């Protein structure tokens, strides 16, 4: 019969499996590709960059990823806070000094000049810097920009006016503490049109120097006098020239610089190539060299906003304070290195303010990049990618109300000013701030301040807190590492596989309300579990593993595979019930439902068949009442069926007292012969155990007979459209039935075929009973009796087997008198019914010897 329902389960299974794998490939590949994309930060703010479909997709995935990242950052901060002993102080390697509203209010009420309005004179900032250094600060980071001349300054048109100006005084105060101050600058990616240069018709030579380093000092004085400076090579010297309006002004300027008389020349167009600007001076003071880093990979900035030339000096450090927010406006890290290329062929690397301070504290100007970390001399190293970007490890779960962000010690600037005023007026400082060997950040957090940034721990985190935390990370050699793209891709593919696999293997539980709740709850727990693992790795290892992409891939594969599975589940279940019927064991039915490849189209397969019945059942059935007979049969068949099922067999059918079973289908196994023998021994043991009860209850002793045979048969769903059954047929099936009947002739309980005995001989003990040629067969059949398991044969039976084997040898060698004596001994001494059968044959052969070509085969009519 070609039943369509038999042909479709395998295909449905393969389609279901293929569908799950397809979802894994599609969503795992798509999400994995997106999470592994790392858009270089050098391209994030490129002017006029095209907005591609890929960029939009990456951004859509980055949005939930950033949410999970921020949650992990806060969890890490809270964990670090919990680990910090309650009695310990906050991290004080970095101290924040804040110009807050209370400071400004106190300053307005004071009698000291220049404090009534803000911003204060820059000279006062210099005095505060000096005071902080006197109190022990290793370096003072001035988180304020000075891109223009001080509004409180005087004109610098007269000689010596620069030193007397507010900016000049500020610079002079910083020079008194060489190397202890760090000034801020900012950068931007979009190019800003530079101010138009005034065309000075003439130039005057002011000095000649051995190299540019020496020439810069005089060039800075020229720039401070608001004149353009030029470096003109002359043999092995570098001459400094300044632009002037005419020859008279040139001589006046030369006299001011002590170079009169000096040659005055007309300016040439080629001189512009030698022009030395304030920006050139600043870059020469601020730039750093990094070993092992490709500067072309850094973000290239196009505009720098640096301190005015009057504030530039080699006695200070310089670093950027520009925040670099992500697409959602949140600052999650710091660009510690950027690239600036003022002219073609030039490229300068500029540091952040925290990095410049760390270089001072490490006592080095040497930076080295290797294995994803930036090494600051031999003192510090911290995670940084090749674009100069480093994720910050916040040590608090929330920003707090001060620039300290609940982590750093914060001091009001007014307290520093009070100490400054006390000392300047000859009184001892009133407050001890414990700044010895500390890095101090002087910042503005008042209502005048605009430098507030959105961070993972707060929507308005003061810029000074960002700088402080970034510097603290460097000093601790700590930071957040982003997982490699390959790891994120593997995590995404793995979660996509888990989602598809979970739906594929467990969707069968989606059959009841409770099962559905448990099923979907387990899927949710799978996603939550992944997030918790990623969170644990983040907290313990400071490693950022993608969460949104892997979880979305898992949800997508789980959802689509579930929908497809639910749609086909009823078909599959109906097919299994139709094909196997109610005789299949629950375990086999479960395995088949889980793995539909176990049910295939009818095929030839090596299996073991089993037939058993009750000796003398016809007489028994005639003597018992129908109700008691049916009751007995139900009990007997239940015990026999349990023995079959417990050994992994399939009950094919019941025919009266006959039980037909087989092993090796639908669940494949190479031990089908072993399992059938085990079932027969279990039946015999159950019968012995139940015999007293049944004899007492039904008044009869019960004995069963069984035949077992292994061979190639056809197995499959057979029958008609009205009724079909998963069964077997073939010559091996008929032989098993025939062996069961032969037990009556030999007086045995369990007879097995040659193949069964050969396969299971390693675990069970058999003896050859006979070689029989059935009419209609061309080859004789060897009959074997199953005696028991290895190690369980009694010594008396072993003795009997020894005598029996000797008798069989003599019998097949035609020594019938010797064989007769041995067989009679077995029959009388050991009550062996098989030996009694052969003793009768020996007597007949002694009277009438068999033909000369006799080979020991006994010919009988087909049963």
C-alpha positions in Angstrom: 0.0 0.0 0.0 1.3 3.5 -0.9 -0.2 5.5 1.9 0.5 9.2 1.4 0.7 9.7 5.1 3.6 7.3 5.2 5.6 9.2 2.6 5.3 12.7 4.1 6.6 12.5 7.8 10.3 12.3 6.7 9.8 15.2 4.4 8.0 17.1 7.0 10.8 16.5 9.5 13.5 17.5 7.0 11.5 20.6 6.1 11.1 21.5 9.8 14.8 20.9 10.4 15.7 22.8 7.3 13.4 25.7 8.2 15.0 26.0 11.7 18.5 25.9 10.2 17.4 28.4 7.5 16.2 30.8 10.2 19.4 30.4 12.1 21.4 31.1 9.0 19.3 34.1 8.0 18.8 35.8 11.4 22.1 34.7 12.8 24.0 35.8 9.7 22.1 39.1 9.5 22.3 40.0 13.1 25.9 38.6 13.4 27.0 40.7 10.4 25.5 43.8 11.9 26.9 43.4 15.4 30.4 42.6 13.9 30.4 45.8 11.9 32.7 48.3 13.4 32.3 51.7 11.6 35.7 53.4 12.1 35.4 56.5 14.2 37.4 58.3 11.6 34.2 58.0 9.4 31.5 58.7 12.1 31.5 62.4 11.6 33.1 62.7 8.2 31.7 65.8 6.6 29.1 64.8 4.0 29.3 61.1 4.7 26.5 59.2 2.9 23.8 57.6 5.0 23.8 54.1 3.6 21.2 51.4 4.3 23.9 49.4 6.2 24.5 52.5 8.4 20.8 52.8 9.2 20.6 49.1 10.1 23.6 49.2 12.3 22.2 52.3 14.1 18.8 50.5 14.6 20.7 47.6 16.3 23.0 49.9 18.2 20.1 51.7 19.9 19.0 48.8 22.1 22.6 47.7 22.5 23.5 51.0 24.0 20.7 50.6 26.5 22.0 47.3 27.6 25.5 48.7 27.7 24.5 51.6 30.0 22.7 49.1 32.3 25.9 47.1 32.6 27.9 50.2 33.2 25.7 51.2 36.1 25.8 47.7 37.5 29.6 47.7 37.3 29.6 51.0 39.1 27.3 49.8 41.8 29.4 46.7 42.2 32.6 48.7 42.6 30.9 50.9 45.2 29.7 47.8 47.2 33.3 46.4 47.1 34.7 49.7 48.5 34.7 49.6 52.3 32.3 52.0 53.9 34.9 53.7 56.0 37.3 54.3 53.0 37.4 57.6 51.2 36.4 57.9 47.5 39.2 57.5 45.0 41.5 60.4 45.6 44.3 59.9 43.1 42.2 62.5 41.3 40.6 65.5 43.1 38.1 67.8 41.6 38.1 71.5 42.5 34.8 73.1 41.5 33.8 76.7 40.8 30.2 76.2 42.0 27.4 78.6 42.7 28.3 78.7 46.4 31.9 79.7 45.5 30.6 82.5 43.2 28.2 83.8 45.8 31.0 83.9 48.4 33.3 85.6 45.9 30.8 88.4 45.2 30.5 89.2 48.9 34.2 89.3 49.4 36.4 92.4 49.4 39.0 91.1 47.1 39.3 92.8 43.8 38.2 91.1 40.6 35.9 88.6 42.2 32.6 90.5 41.8 31.9 89.1 38.3 32.7 85.9 36.5 34.8 85.0 34.6 37.5 86.0 37.0 40.9 87.4 35.9 43.1 84.8 34.4 45.8 85.9 36.8 43.6 84.6 39.6 43.3 81.2 37.9 47.1 81.2 37.7 47.4 82.0 41.4 44.9 79.2 42.3 47.0 76.8 40.2 50.1 77.8 42.1 48.3 77.4 45.4 47.2 73.9 44.5 50.7 73.0 43.5 52.0 74.4 46.8 49.5 72.2 48.6 51.0 69.1 46.9 49.1 68.7 43.6 51.3 66.8 41.1 49.5 68.4 38.2 46.6 70.8 37.8 44.2 70.2 34.8 42.6 73.5 34.0 39.3 72.5 32.5 38.7 75.9 30.9 39.2 77.2 27.4 41.1 80.4 26.7 40.8 80.9 22.9 40.7 84.7 23.0 42.7 87.4 24.8 41.5 88.1 28.3 38.9 90.9 28.4 40.7 92.2 31.5 44.0 92.5 29.7 45.7 95.6 28.6 47.1 96.5 25.1 50.1 94.6 24.1 51.3 97.2 21.6 54.0 98.6 23.8 57.2 96.7 24.8 56.7 94.7 27.9 53.0 95.0 27.8 52.5 91.3 27.2 54.1 90.5 30.6 51.9 93.1 32.3 48.6 91.8 30.7 46.2 89.4 32.3 47.3 86.6 29.9 51.0 87.4 30.4 50.5 87.3 34.2 48.7 84.0 33.9 51.5 82.5 31.8 54.2 83.9 34.1 52.4 82.3 37.1 52.2 78.9 35.3 55.9 79.1 34.4 56.7 79.4 38.1 55.4 75.8 38.5 57.0 74.2 35.4 55.3 71.0 34.3 52.5 71.2 36.9 49.8 72.8 34.8 47.8 71.4 31.9 45.8 73.7 29.6 42.7 72.6 27.7 42.0 72.8 24.0 39.0 71.6 21.9 38.7 70.3 18.4 36.0 69.8 15.8 35.7 67.7 12.7 33.9 70.2 10.4 36.3 72.6 8.9 35.9 76.2 10.0 37.0 79.0 7.6 40.3 80.4 9.0 40.5 84.2 9.6 41.8 86.1 6.6 45.5 86.9 7.0 46.5 90.5 6.9 48.9 91.0 4.0 52.0 92.7 5.5 53.9 94.3 2.6 57.3 94.0 4.3 59.2 91.7 6.6 62.1 92.4 9.0 64.7 89.9 10.3 64.7 89.7 14.1 67.2 86.9 14.8 69.1 83.9 13.6 69.0 80.5 15.5 70.6 77.1 15.2 67.3 75.2 14.9 63.6 75.7 14.9 63.2 74.8 18.6 65.3 77.8 19.6 63.5 79.9 17.0 60.1 79.2 18.4 60.7 81.2 21.5 61.3 84.4 19.5 58.5 83.5 17.1 56.1 83.3 20.0 57.1 86.8 21.1 56.4 88.0 17.5 53.0 86.3 17.5 52.2 87.8 20.9 53.0 91.3 19.4 50.3 90.5 16.9 52.7 90.2 14.0 53.1 87.3 11.6 56.3 85.2 12.0 58.3 83.5 9.3 61.0 80.9 9.5 63.5 81.6 6.7 66.3 79.0 6.3 69.8 80.5 5.8 72.5 78.0 5.3 72.6 76.0 8.5 70.6 78.6 10.5 66.9 79.4 10.9 66.1 83.1 10.7 63.1 84.6 12.3 61.3 87.4 10.4 58.2 89.4 11.2 55.7 91.1 9.0 55.5 94.9 9.1 53.7 97.7 7.3 56.8 99.6 6.2 60.5 100.0 6.7 60.1 102.4 9.6 57.8 100.1 11.5 60.3 97.3 10.7 63.2 99.2 12.4 61.0 100.0 15.4 60.0 96.4 15.8 63.7 95.3 15.5 64.7 97.8 18.1 62.0 96.4 20.4 63.5 92.9 20.0 67.0 94.2 20.3 67.9 93.4 16.7 68.3 97.0 15.3 69.5 97.8 12.8 67.9 94.9 10.8 67.4 94.3 7.1 63.8 94.9 5.9 62.6 93.2 2.7 59.5 93.2 0.7 57.3 90.2 1.3 57.2 87.6 -1.4 54.4 85.2 -2.1 56.7 82.3 -1.5 57.2 83.6 2.1 53.7 82.3 3.0 55.1 78.7 2.8 57.5 79.6 5.6 54.9 81.3 7.8 54.8 80.1 11.4 51.4 80.6 13.0 50.0 80.4 16.6 48.4 77.2 15.6 51.8 75.8 14.4 53.3 76.9 17.8 50.5 75.2 19.7 50.7 71.9 17.7 54.5 71.8 18.3 53.9 72.1 22.0 51.0 69.7 22.3 51.8 66.9 19.9 53.0 63.5 21.0 54.5 60.5 19.3 52.9 57.0 19.6 54.9 53.9 18.8 53.0 51.1 17.1 49.9 53.1 16.1 48.9 54.1 12.5 48.0 57.8 12.8 45.9 57.6 9.7 43.4 55.4 11.7 42.8 58.2 14.2 39.9 60.7 13.8 41.2 63.6 11.7 40.1 66.9 13.2 40.1 70.0 11.0 39.7 72.8 13.5 41.5 73.4 16.8 40.5 75.9 19.4 43.7 76.4 21.5 44.8 78.8 24.1 45.8 82.2 22.9 49.5 82.6 21.9 50.2 84.6 25.1 49.3 81.5 27.2 51.4 79.0 25.2 54.6 77.9 26.8 56.7 74.8 27.1 56.2 74.8 30.9 52.6 73.5 30.5 50.9 70.5 29.2 48.1 70.6 26.6 45.2 68.2 26.1 41.8 68.0 24.5 38.6 68.2 26.5 36.2 67.7 23.7 33.5 65.0 24.4 32.8 62.5 21.7 29.2 61.4 22.1 27.6 58.4 20.3 24.7 58.9 17.9 22.2 59.2 20.9 24.3 62.1 22.4 25.7 60.1 25.3 29.4 60.2 26.0 30.6 56.6 26.8 34.3 57.1 26.3 37.1 59.5 25.5 39.1 60.0 22.3 42.6 60.1 23.8 44.3 60.6 20.5 43.3 62.6 17.4 45.0 63.5 14.2 45.6 67.0 12.8 46.9 67.6 9.4 47.3 71.3 8.7 49.1 70.8 5.5 49.4 68.0 2.9 52.0 65.5 4.0 51.9 66.6 7.7 50.1 64.6 10.4 50.3 65.5 14.1 48.9 63.4 17.0 47.3 65.3 19.8 46.4 63.9 23.2 43.4 64.3 25.5 43.8 66.3 28.7 43.7 63.2 31.0 46.3 61.5 28.8 48.6 64.5 28.9 48.3 64.5 32.7 49.0 60.8 32.9 52.1 61.3 30.9 53.3 63.9 33.4 52.5 61.6 36.4 54.3 58.7 34.6 57.3 61.0 34.0 57.4 60.2 30.3 56.5 61.5 26.9 56.7 58.0 25.5 53.5 56.3 24.3 53.3 52.8 22.9 50.3 51.0 21.4 50.2 47.2 21.4 47.6 44.5 21.7 44.7 46.9 22.0 46.2 48.9 24.9 48.0 52.2 25.1 51.1 52.1 27.3 52.1 55.3 29.0 55.7 54.6 29.7 56.1 51.6 32.0 53.7 53.1 34.6 50.2 52.7 33.0 48.4 51.0 30.2 44.7 51.0 29.4 42.4 49.5 26.7 42.1 51.7 23.6 41.1 50.8 20.1 43.3 51.7 17.1 41.1 54.9 16.5 42.3 56.4 19.8 39.0 55.7 21.5 38.7 54.3 25.0 35.5 53.3 26.8 35.3 54.6 30.4 34.8 52.4 33.4 32.6 54.5 35.8 33.0 53.7 39.4 29.6 54.8 40.5 26.1 53.8 39.6 24.9 57.4 39.2 26.5 60.8 38.6 25.5 62.5 41.8 25.1 66.2 42.3 28.7 67.2 42.2 31.6 67.0 39.7 32.9 64.2 41.9 30.2 61.9 40.6 30.1 60.1 44.0 33.6 58.8 43.3 36.1 61.6 43.4 36.8 63.9 46.3 35.4 67.3 45.5 36.6 70.6 46.9 34.9 74.0 46.5 37.1 76.5 44.8 36.3 79.1 47.5 38.2 77.0 50.0 41.3 77.2 47.8 40.8 80.9 47.4 40.6 81.4 51.2 43.9 79.6 51.6 45.4 81.7 48.8 44.2 85.0 50.4 45.4 83.9 53.9 48.9 83.1 52.6 49.1 86.3 50.5 48.2 88.3 53.6 50.7 86.6 55.8 48.4 84.3 57.6 48.6 80.5 57.8 46.3 78.6 55.4 43.1 77.8 57.2 42.3 74.4 55.4 44.3 71.3 54.8 43.1 69.6 51.6 45.5 66.7 51.4 46.5 67.1 47.8 49.9 65.6 48.1 50.8 63.7 44.9 47.2 64.1 43.6 46.0 65.2 40.2 43.6 68.1 40.5 41.0 69.1 38.0 39.9 72.7 38.2 36.5 73.0 36.6 33.3 75.1 36.5 30.1 73.5 37.7 28.1 76.7 38.4 25.0 77.9 36.6 27.3 79.7 34.2 28.8 76.4 33.1 27.6 74.8 29.9 29.9 71.8 29.9 27.5 69.1 31.0 27.4 65.8 29.2 25.0 62.9 29.0 26.7 59.7 30.2 25.5 56.2 31.1 25.3 57.3 34.8 23.5 60.6 34.3 21.9 62.9 31.8 23.9 66.0 33.0 27.3 64.8 34.2 29.7 67.7 34.6 32.6 67.7 32.1 35.1 67.7 35.0 33.7 64.3 36.1 34.2 62.9 32.7 37.8 64.1 32.7 38.4 62.9 36.3 37.0 59.4 35.6 39.0 59.1 32.4 42.2 60.0 34.2 41.4 57.6 37.0 40.9 54.8 34.5 44.4 55.5 33.1 46.0 55.7 36.5 44.4 52.4 37.5 45.3 50.9 34.1 41.6 50.0 33.7 38.8 50.4 31.2 36.1 48.7 29.2 37.2 46.4 26.3 34.9 45.8 23.4 34.7 42.2 22.3 36.3 41.3 19.0 33.9 41.3 16.0 34.5 37.5 15.7 33.4 36.9 19.3 30.2 39.0 18.8 29.5 37.1 15.5 30.0 33.7 17.3 27.7 34.8 20.2 25.0 35.9 17.7 25.2 32.7 15.7 25.2 30.7 18.9 22.1 32.4 20.2 20.4 32.1 16.9 21.1 28.4 17.0 19.9 28.1 20.5 16.6 29.8 19.6 16.0 27.5 16.7 17.1 24.4 18.6 15.0 25.2 21.6 11.9 25.7 19.4 12.8 22.6 17.3 13.3 20.2 20.3 10.9 21.6 22.9 7.9 22.9 20.9 6.1 19.7 21.7 5.5 21.0 25.1 3.4 23.7 23.5 0.3 21.6 23.8 -1.5 23.0 26.9 -1.9 26.3 28.6 0.7 25.4 31.3 3.0 23.9 28.7 2.8 27.1 26.6 3.5 29.3 29.6 6.5 27.1 30.5 7.7 27.0 26.9 7.7 30.8 26.3 8.9 31.5 29.9 11.9 29.2 29.2 12.6 31.1 26.0 12.5 34.4 27.9 14.8 32.9 30.6 17.2 31.9 27.8 17.4 35.5 26.7 17.6 36.8 30.2 20.2 34.2 31.0 22.4 35.4 28.1 22.1 39.0 29.3 23.1 37.9 32.8 26.1 36.1 31.4 27.1 39.2 29.4 26.5 41.3 32.5 28.7 39.0 34.6 31.5 39.1 32.0 31.2 42.9 31.9 31.5 43.2 35.7 34.1 40.6 36.2 36.2 41.1 33.1 35.2 44.6 31.9 34.5 43.0 28.5 31.6 44.4 26.4 29.9 41.5 24.6 27.0 42.3 22.3 23.6 41.6 23.8 20.9 43.2 21.5 22.0 41.4 18.3 22.3 37.9 19.8 19.1 38.2 21.8 17.1 39.5 18.8 18.6 36.7 16.6 17.5 34.2 19.2 14.0 35.7 19.5 13.6 35.7 15.7 14.7 32.1 15.1 12.7 30.9 18.1 9.5 32.7 17.0 9.6 31.7 13.4 10.5 28.1 14.1 7.8 27.9 16.8 5.2 29.1 14.3 6.3 26.6 11.7 6.5 23.8 14.3 3.0 24.5 15.7 1.5 24.4 12.3 2.9 21.0 11.5 2.7 19.4 15.0 -0.8 18.1 14.6 0.1 16.4 11.2 3.1 14.7 12.8 1.2 13.5 15.8 -1.6 12.1 13.7 0.9 10.4 11.4 2.6 8.7 14.3 -0.6 7.5 15.8 -1.9 6.2 12.5 1.3 4.4 11.6 2.2 2.7 14.9 -1.2 2.1 16.3 -2.0 1.6 20.0 0.4 -1.4 20.4 3.5 0.8 20.4 5.3 1.4 23.7 5.0 4.9 25.1 8.8 5.3 25.0 9.0 4.3 21.3 6.1 6.6 20.5 8.0 9.4 22.2 11.2 8.7 20.4 9.4 8.5 17.0 7.6 11.7 17.6 10.8 13.5 18.5 12.7 12.0 15.5 10.5 11.3 12.5 13.4 9.8 10.6 12.6 6.6 12.6 9.5 6.2 10.6 10.3 5.9 6.9 8.8 4.2 3.9 8.7 0.4 3.9 12.3 -0.8 3.8 14.4 -3.9 4.3 16.1 -4.0 7.6 18.0 -6.4 9.9 15.7 -7.2 12.8 14.7 -9.8 15.4 11.2 -11.3 15.5 9.6 -13.0 18.5 6.6 -15.3 18.8 5.3 -16.8 22.1 2.2 -18.7 23.2 0.9 -20.7 26.2 1.5 -24.5 26.2 -1.9 -26.3 26.1 -3.9 -23.1 25.7 -6.6 -24.9 23.7 -7.3 -27.3 26.6 -7.1 -24.4 29.1 -9.6 -22.3 27.2 -12.1 -25.1 27.0 -11.9 -25.6 30.8 -12.2 -22.0 32.0 -15.2 -19.7 32.0 -15.1 -17.0 29.3 -14.9 -14.2 31.9 -12.1 -15.8 33.8 -10.3 -16.8 30.6 -10.4 -13.2 29.4 -9.2 -11.9 32.8 -6.4 -14.4 32.8 -5.3 -13.5 29.3 -5.4 -9.8 30.1 -3.1 -10.4 33.1 -0.8 -12.7 31.2 -0.5 -10.5 28.1 0.1 -7.5 30.2 3.1 -9.1 31.9 4.4 -10.3 28.5 4.0 -6.9 26.9 5.7 -5.2 29.8 8.7 -7.5 29.3 8.8 -6.6 25.6 8.5 -2.9 26.2 11.0 -2.8 29.0 13.6 -4.2 26.5 12.7 -1.7 23.8 10.6 -4.0 21.7 7.5 -3.3 19.7 4.4 -5.5 20.2 3.1 -6.1 16.7 -0.2 -8.0 17.6 -1.9 -10.5 19.8 -3.5 -13.6 18.3 -5.3 -15.3 21.1 -2.6 -16.2 23.5 0.1 -15.6 20.9 2.3 -12.5 21.2 4.1 -11.3 18.2 6.9 -8.7 18.7 10.0 -7.4 17.0 13.1 -5.4 17.8 15.1 -3.0 15.5 12.2 -0.9 14.3 11.0 1.8 14.4 14.0 2.6 16.6 17.1 1.3 15.1 19.5 -0.7 17.2 22.3 -3.2 16.5 21.4 -5.1 19.7 18.0 -6.3 18.5 18.9 -10.0 19.1 20.2 -9.3 22.6 17.1 -7.4 23.5 14.8 -10.2 22.2 16.7 -12.8 24.3 16.5 -10.6 27.3 12.8 -10.2 26.9 12.4 -14.0 26.6 14.3 -14.5 29.9 12.3 -11.8 31.6 9.1 -13.5 30.5 10.3 -16.8 31.8 11.2 -15.2 35.2 7.9 -13.4 35.4 6.0 -16.6 34.7 7.9 -18.4 37.5 7.2 -15.5 39.9 3.5 -15.3 39.0 2.9 -19.1 38.7 1.8 -19.8 42.3 -0.7 -16.9 42.2 -2.1 -17.9 38.8 -2.3 -21.6 39.8 -4.2 -20.7 43.0 -6.4 -18.2 41.2 -7.2 -20.0 38.0 -6.4 -23.6 39.0 -3.9 -24.3 36.2 -0.1 -24.2 35.8 1.1 -22.1 33.0 4.0 -22.6 30.7 5.0 -20.5 27.7 7.0 -21.3 24.6 8.8 -18.8 22.4 10.6 -18.7 19.1 13.2 -16.0 18.2 14.8 -15.4 14.8 16.9 -12.6 13.3 17.1 -11.7 9.6 16.3 -9.3 6.9 12.6 -8.4 6.7 10.5 -5.7 5.2 9.1 -3.2 7.8 6.7 -0.4 7.3 3.1 0.8 7.5 1.0 -1.8 5.7 -2.7 -2.4 5.2 -5.5 -0.6 3.5 -6.8 2.9 3.6 -9.4 1.7 6.1 -6.9 0.0 8.4 -3.2 -0.3 8.5 -0.4 -1.2 10.9 3.3 -0.8 11.3 4.5 -4.4 10.9 7.0 -6.7 9.4 6.9 -9.6 6.9 9.5 -11.9 5.4 10.9 -15.4 5.6 12.6 -14.6 8.9 9.2 -13.9 10.4 7.9 -17.3 9.4 10.9 -19.0 10.7 10.4 -17.3 14.1 6.8 -18.6 14.2 8.0 -22.1 13.2 10.6 -22.1 15.9 8.0 -21.3 18.5 6.0 -24.4 17.4 9.1 -26.6 17.4 9.4 -26.2 21.2 6.5 -28.8 21.6 8.5 -31.4 19.6 11.8 -30.9 21.6 10.3 -30.1 24.9 12.1 -26.8 25.1 10.9 -23.3 26.2 12.8 -20.9 23.9 14.3 -21.8 20.5 16.2 -19.3 18.4 17.6 -19.3 14.9 21.2 -19.5 13.9 21.5 -15.7 13.2 20.2 -14.8 16.7 22.5 -17.2 18.4 25.5 -15.8 16.5 24.7 -12.2 17.2 23.9 -12.6 21.0 26.5 -15.3 21.8 28.7 -12.8 23.6 26.0 -12.3 26.3 23.9 -15.4 26.3 24.4 -19.1 26.5 22.9 -21.3 23.7 23.2 -24.9 22.7 22.6 -26.3 19.3 19.5 -28.4 19.3 19.2 -29.7 15.8 19.7 -29.2 12.1 16.4 -29.4 10.3 15.6 -29.3 6.6 12.0 -28.1 6.2 10.2 -29.2 3.1 10.3 -26.5 0.5 13.6 -25.1 1.8 17.0 -25.7 0.1 19.2 -25.1 3.2 18.8 -26.6 6.6 17.9 -24.5 9.7 20.0 -24.7 12.8 17.9 -24.6 16.0 19.4 -23.3 19.2 18.0 -23.3 22.7 18.4 -20.1 24.8 19.6 -21.4 28.2 20.4 -18.1 30.1 22.9 -15.3 30.5 26.6 -15.7 30.8 27.6 -16.1 34.4 24.2 -17.4 35.5 24.4 -21.0 34.3 24.5 -23.5 37.2 27.3 -26.0 37.6 24.8 -28.9 37.1 23.7 -27.4 33.8 27.3 -26.9 32.7 28.0 -30.6 33.4 24.9 -31.5 31.3 26.1 -29.3 28.5 29.5 -31.0 28.5 27.9 -34.5 28.2 25.5 -33.2 25.6 28.2 -31.8 23.4 30.1 -35.1 23.5 26.9 -36.9 22.5 26.3 -34.4 19.6 29.9 -35.0 18.4 29.5 -38.7 18.4 26.1 -38.5 16.7 27.4 -36.4 13.8 30.3 -38.8 13.4 27.9 -41.7 13.0 29.0 -43.3 16.3 25.5 -43.9 17.2 26.1 -46.5 20.0 28.4 -44.0 21.8 26.0 -41.2 21.2 23.0 -43.2 22.5 24.8 -43.9 25.8 25.6 -40.2 26.3 22.1 -39.0 25.3 20.5 -41.6 27.6 22.7 -40.4 30.4 21.6 -36.7 29.8 17.9 -37.8 29.6 18.0 -39.9 32.8 20.5 -38.0 34.9 19.6 -34.4 33.9 16.0 -34.9 32.6 17.0 -33.3 29.2 14.1 -33.6 26.8 16.3 -32.8 23.8 18.6 -35.7 24.6 15.6 -38.0 24.8 14.7 -37.0 21.2 18.2 -37.8 20.0 18.4 -41.0 21.9 15.3 -42.2 19.9 17.0 -41.3 16.7 20.2 -43.2 17.7 18.1 -46.4 18.3 16.5 -46.2 14.9 19.9 -45.5 13.2 21.4 -48.5 15.0 18.7 -50.7 13.4 18.7 -48.9 10.0 21.8 -46.8 9.4 21.3 -43.6 7.4 22.6 -43.2 3.9 26.3 -42.7 3.2 25.8 -39.0 2.3 23.9 -38.3 5.6 25.1 -35.0 7.1 23.2 -35.0 10.4 20.3 -32.9 9.0 16.9 -34.0 10.0 14.2 -33.7 7.3 10.6 -32.9 8.4 7.5 -31.7 6.7 6.9 -28.0 6.8 5.0 -27.1 10.0 
